[in-house]
Amino acid sequence: MRSTIELLLDLVRQSQELLRIELSLLRAELSERGSLIATSLTALAVGLVLFLAGLGLILVAFSLLLVRFGVPLDLAFFIVALAVMAAALLFVWSGVRGLKPSRLVPARSISQISSLLEGIEP
């Protein structure tokens, strides 16, 4: 039969090991969130570049429309510009949605570590 001190030491060792495992999980989860941030920022940047390109095409289309008033080529420029801007807005929306704080917080690890720490308190 083991003494109380041995049992307490065993409890401390197991708690330390569990805490190490949970911290390892936290690092892995933060790494995963970091890649999500990089992907979202890339989508946001691509969307903004495409939006600016679309805006430039709209300005060219309006300029040509004013010069030629009603020439089908002008309408084609305008339609292409609107399509590029729509795609850009989709990228921007995707990037902004991916950067929501609720998607970046390592909630599982925080929950598990806090429950572990609650169990240790006297």
Secondary structure, DSSP 8 states (H G I E B T S, - for coil): ---HHHHHHHHHHHHHHHHHHHHHHHHHHHHHHHHHHHHHHHHHHHHHHHHHHHHHHHHHHHHHHHHHSS-HHHHHHHHHHHHHHHHHHHHHHHHHHHT-HHHHS-HHHHHHHHHHHHHH--
